[in-house]
Amino acid sequence: MQLSSIQSRCATQYLPHGPVMPRGLAAIGLLVWLVSSSVAAETSCGPDEDFAWQGEYVRESAQGKRGWGLQVVALGGGQFRAALLSGGLPGYGADQVTRIDLTGQKEGQSLSLASANRKWEVVVHEGKTATISGVTDSERPLHKVGRASPTMHAPPPPGSIVLFDGRGTDAFRDAKTTSEGWLESGTELIPVFRDFTMHLEFMTPYMPHASSQGRGNSGVYIQGRYEVQILDSFGSSGNFNECGALYRYQKPSISMCLPPLTWQTYDITFFAPRYDRCGCKRSHATISLLHNGITVHDRLCVTRKTGAGEAEGPDLLPIRFQDHGNPVRFRNIWLVARGGGPAGHSSSNPLASAASRSLRSLEVPRLIEVGRGAAPFAQLSPALSGVPFR
């Protein structure tokens, strides 16, 4: 679709509020794949010797015995913190009840982690496996795994608007790209949209010495007013200012942030607020968000602008990709404009329905351990190289 026709056509589209997110994805968890060197992509904050120890470890439940998940976060200089999660990893078995925070340091080929009261102790061996002391069948290790969203590399459906595919930035204002062909933060779209479903992929940098909001910070400002936060909050519980949150308005229902230098996905469905001819607001905006294939906001009602967003109003403003001084990168950005008629007239959109059907059709394979097997990335599952929209 040519950009010259986007603004006039999309600025007046309308579709009533309603179910838009495939609920089934919240139950199936993430697609899991073999960690490879491609994960450690180059950014201005490159990996150090602690990087190989950081990541996710899991022991699945078996024969009535509890599974465990472990998220290890590098803090620089051989120091680490971690979260031990009962049941498994977020979106993959974690019961959302038991979380034990651990800290520790690396010595030689092992990393010793412990809770503040020393009741829980975990040892990570060579950045590949981990064992938990004092639990039933403690000899059964956790294995390091890598995960990728089931919507990773999702292709745009026919007739959708491809905003960025690495071949040009015509849809953006003052955009810059890296040598790898990724979009840098600090730009905004030229066309404006009212109601839409948007897919984007992003990667946070590895910044072990940074903390809180200084660690891989960016955001997607919908209409310049409502910020979906991007942050390296891997291993955190998921607060209202962390990755997947509607910034300082609503925390995600589950923290689905993956480690830095790992590509992640947002699938956002947005319905703009409605105003009458006098400019008075008659209905609030709603946002639904899949973070790495898991529903973290489901038709969330948004009653005001968030964070540093522009004031609410009937005028349509562009989507902005915030520059917070950290090298966050984007790729594969496309959008399905919802509705087909002028504001105030309901019209269904078959493209948005096709997107939802495609997301529901994804199948999740079993966990694949680091170092087990040598299947190429694209052979692990068709979903990794893109599933056709039906």
N, C-alpha and C positions, 0 to 999 in steps of 0.2 A: 504494500500500500504506500502511495506517495505521501510524503510529509505535507505537501501543499494542501491536501484534502483532509488532513487529520483534524485540525483545529475547528474548522467550521462544522464537520460532521459529528465530532465527539463532544463538543462543548454543550450540546443540547440533549444528549441521550439520557434516558430515564428507565429505571426498573424498580418496582416496589421492593421494600425490604422483605427478605425471606431466607430460607435455608440455602446456604451456598457452599458450605464446607463438607467434604466427605468424612463423616464421623468414623468410618471404619479404619481410617489410617491411624487414629489415636490408639487403637488396640494392637496393631500389628508390629509397631516398633520400627527401627531403622534397618535399612539394608546394610549389610556388613561385608567388608572386603579386605583383602590383603594389603597391609601397609607397605608402601613402596617408597622409593626415593622421590617419586613425584610429589609426595605430600610435603616434603621439605622444600617448597618452592622458594626462590630467592626473593627477599625483600630487603629494605634498608635495615631491618632488624633480623639478621640471619641467625640460624641455629648455632648453638654452642655445644659443648660436650654434655650438658645436662639435658639437651633436647631429646635424646634417644630414650631417656628414662621417663619423660613425661608421657602421659596418654592414659588409655583406658585398659583395664584388666578385668576379666570376668571369669567366674566359675558358675556354670549353670547348675540348677537344682537337679538332683538325680536320686532315685530310689527313696523319695521322701525326705531327703536332706536338703537344707536350705542353700540357695544360690547366693553369691555375693558379687558385687561390682565394686571396682576401685578406680577412682579418678585421681591421677597424680599430676600436680601442677608445679612446674619449676619456678623458683623465686630468685635464681641467680646464685653463683658462687657455691654450688653444691647443696643449697638449701631447698627444701620442698615442703609443700603442704599437700594434703590428700583428703578425700572423702571416701569412707567405706560405707557402702549402701547395701542394705539387706534386700535380697531377692535378685539383684542384678544391676544393670545400668539403667539410667533414665530412658524411658521409652522402650526398654528391653528387660523387663522383669522387676525393676526396682519397685518396692512396695510403697514408696513415698512416706514411710513412717519412720524407719530406723536409719539415721544418718550419724556416723561417728567421724568427727573431725580429727585429723592427725597432722603432726608435723615431724620433721626429721631431716637428716642430712646423709649425703652419700659418702661412703668410705670404701675405697677400692671398688670391688665389683658387686657391692650390695648397698642398698638404701634402706635404712632402718627408720620406721615411722611409728609413732605412738600417740595415743590420746593424752590429754592433759593429766588424767588420773592414773595413767599407765595401765589401765585395765585392758586396753586393746593395743596390740602390737602387730605390726605387719612388716615383713621384710621382702623387698623387691630384689630379685636376683638378675643381674646383668641386663636390666631393662627389658626382660622377656617374660618372666613369671613372678608370682608373688605368693607368699604363704601367710596365713593368719594364725597367730598363736592363741591357744586357749579355747578353740571352738571344736565341735565335733568334726571328725575326719579332717583335722588341720593339715594332714599330710597331702590332701588333694589340692593342688595349686590353682591359682588364678592365672589365666594366660592372657598376654597382651593381644588386643584386637584393634582393628581400625574399622571405622564405620563411615558410610556415605548415605546421604539422603536418597530415598526411593524416587524423588523427583529431580535428582541430579541429571543434567543434560536433557531435561524434558524439552522436546522440540515444540516450536510454536505451531498451533493448529492453523490450517489454511484460513486466510483472511484476517489473521491477527496482525498486530502491529509490532514488527521487530524493531526494538529501540536500540539494541546494541548486540552485535554478534562478532565484534572484533574487527570488522571491516570498515568502520566509519563511525563518526560521531555527529552526523548531520542532525540528529534529534536532540542534541544537547547544546547548551550554551557554555562557551569557554571550557570545553572538555579537554582533558589530557589523557593519553594512554601510555602504558609502559611498553618496553621493548617486546614483552611477551604478548602484547595485544590486549591487555586488561585495562579496564576503565579505572581511573583514579577518582577518589572522592573529591568533593569540592566542585560540583557541577549541578545543573538542574535541566529538566526537560524544557524544550521549547513549546511543544504542544501541551495543552491542558486537557484534563479529563474529569468527568464527573463520577460515574460509577464504573468500576472495572475489576478485573482479576489480573494481577501482575505476577509474573515469575521472575526471580532474579537469583543469582548466585554470588556469594561474597566470601572473602577470605580475610581473616584478621592476622596481623603480624605477630611475630614471636617477640615479646618484650618482657623477659623474665624479671627484670629489675623494677618495672613499673607496677603500679597498683591502682585499684579502683577505677575511676573514670579516665585515668591516663593510660590505660592498657587496651590498645586496639579499639579506640572509640570512633564511631561514626553513627549514622542514622539515616533512615529513609523518612523524609518529611512529606507526608501525603498532603497534597494541596498546600504545601508549605506551612501547615497548621498542626498536623498530628504526627508525632515522631514515633516510628517503630525503631527502638534502640538497637544498635549494633555495638557489641563490646566483647572483648575477650574476657568473658566471665566463666570460662570453662572450670568446672569443679566447684562452682558456687551453687547456692540453693535456689537462686533465681529471684532477685529482689525487683522492686519496681523501677530501678534505674539500670538494670542489667539486660543482657541480650535476650531478645524475645519479648521484652516489656513494651507496653505503650508508655513512653517515658514519663515517670513520676505520676502516672495515672492508674495503671493496673499491671501488676506483675504477671508473668506467664504462669499458666496452670502447672507447667512442669518445665524445668530448666533443661533445654535440649541443646545447649551450646557444646560444640565439639572443640578439640584442641586447636590452638592457633596454627596457621599454615595448612589448615584443612579446609577445603571448599565446603561451604554450607549453602542451604537454600532457604529462601522465604517465598511462600506463595500467599499473596495478600489479596483478599477480596474486600472492596471498599464501596460503601454506599454513602454518598454525600448527604449532608443535612438539607432539608427542604425549606424554602422561604416563600412567603406570599409576595404579591406584587408591591407591597409596601416595605418589603425588606425584613419583615418579622419572621423569626424562625418558627416553623411549624412541626418539624421533626428533627431528631438528632442524627448524627452520623453513626454508622456501625462499621466495625472492622472485624474480619476473621483472619486468622493467621495460622498457616502451617509452618513450623520451624523444623527443618530437616524431616518433613513428612509427617510430623505429629501436630495435631491441633492444640495450640496453646492459648488461642482466643477464639471463641465461637460466637459470632454475631454480638460482639461487645458493643454496648451502647456508649457513645462518647459524647458527653454533654458539654464539653468545652475544649478549647485548644490545649495542647500539652507543651510542657517545657518552654523553649524559646520560640515556639511557633507563632505565626502571624495570627492576629485576631480573627475570629470567625466572621463570616459574611457571605452573601450570596455570590460574590464574584469568584470565578474559578482561578486558582493559582497553580503554578507548576509543581511537580514532584521534585524534591531537592535531595541530593545525596551529600550529606553533611561532611565538611572537612573539619575535623577536630585535632588536626596536627599529627595524626597517626596514619601510616600507609595502608589503609584498608583498600582492597581491590574488588572490582565487580566484573562479571561476565554474564553472557546469555540472559539478557533482559528482554522480555517481550510482554505484551499486554493485550488482553481481550476486553474491548469496550463493551459494557453490558447495556442491553436495551437497544432499541432501534428507532425510537420516535422522539419527538421533542419533549421537553420537560412537561410533566403532568400527564403524559400518555404512556400507559404500560405497554411494554413489548418484550417478549422473551428473546433470548439470545442463544441460538444453537451452538455457537462457538464456546461460550462459557459452560454450557451443559456438556459439551464434548470434553472440555478440560477436566471437569469433575469426574466424568466416566473414566477417563484415562488414569487419573490418580487412583481411583478405586480398584482399577484392574491390576495394579502392581502387586507382585508376589515377593515375599521376603524370604531369602534362603537362610540356612542355618549360619551360626557364627563361624567365621574362618579365622584360625589362629595365625598370628605372625610367625612366619617361618615354615608353615605347613602348606605344602603344595606350591606350584609355580604357575598357576593359571594366569594368563594375561588379564589385565584389568577388564577389558571388554567381554571376556569369556565367562566372568563370574556370574553375570546375570544380564539378560537383555535390558533390564531397567537402567543399568549403568551407562549404556550407550544411547538411551532414548527409547521410549515406548511410543509407537504411533498412536495418535489420537483416533478414537473410533467414532 
